Amino acid sequence: MEETISLKEIFQTLRKRISLILIITLLAVTASAAVTYFIMTPKYDASTQILVNQANSNNNNLYQGNAVQTNVQLVNTYSVIINNPAVLNQVIKKMNLDMTADELKDMLTVNTEQNSQAFTLTAETDSPSQSVKIVNNVATAFKSQVQKVMNVDNVSILAPATVGGSADPVKPKPMINLAVAFVVGLMVSVGLAFLLEYLDNTIKTEEDIEQVLGLPVLGAISEIKSHHEKTSRGTHAAAHNHVRGGSRVEAK
């Protein structure tokens, strides 16, 4: 019985504060939409795949176990070299970018897969064309730097980035932001509704009286209008009608 009453009280509280809940939730969604569409800057990314092949004079042995294992180990090394200032400064100079090597590094992401000879280089900027140019130039500069430092030509660019694959922004995600704002707004508003109900010390029911006074309620008296109040209202109405009638007589 207590569980049923508790559930009933919960629904009563929600219904009582429904306006507050709707307003806060709507404000949260509206604020999220405003920030998403008018304040946050869209970000576009572009990716290119780079393959590492250990040079070997005998093509028949190119994919032997030892060679493949060496290539996999080189991938981990190359993923570090690609973010080196020696590589990034070449790109900054070639593209005449107004940024430092560290700022360019923050735009780049290197993704490697276990036991794979290939890795993916991704650039993220405010422009899809800029992302494509940066990632392709970094890949080219990296390949040149490997030839210079390692004295080997074992890097191949498998799939250069194109503008067509970077037309849609990767963030912000409007639907995700709005959904999160809706859930957060709903949770906050419901929590606030129960908090206000908890802080409300007004006596509303017989159970409240029993809880506060610690005494049983013997009965409840409904509000009854007194006879004097009814008579007073009737007298005022009759007097008003009499005055109106008297005025018409004097007019004649």
ABEGO torsion letter per residue (X at the ends): XAAAAAAAAAAAAAAAAAAAAAAAAAAAAAAAAAAAAAABBBBBBBBBBBBBBBBBABAAAAABAAAAAAAAAAAAAAAAAAABAAAAAAAAAAAGBBBBAAAAAAABBBBBBBGBABBBBBBBBABAAAAAAAAAAAAAAAAAAAAAAAGBBABBBABBBBAAAAABBAOBBAAAAAAAAAAAAAAAAAAAAAAAAAABABBABAAAAAAAAGBBBABBBBBBBBAAAAAAAAAAAAAAAAAAAAAAAAAX
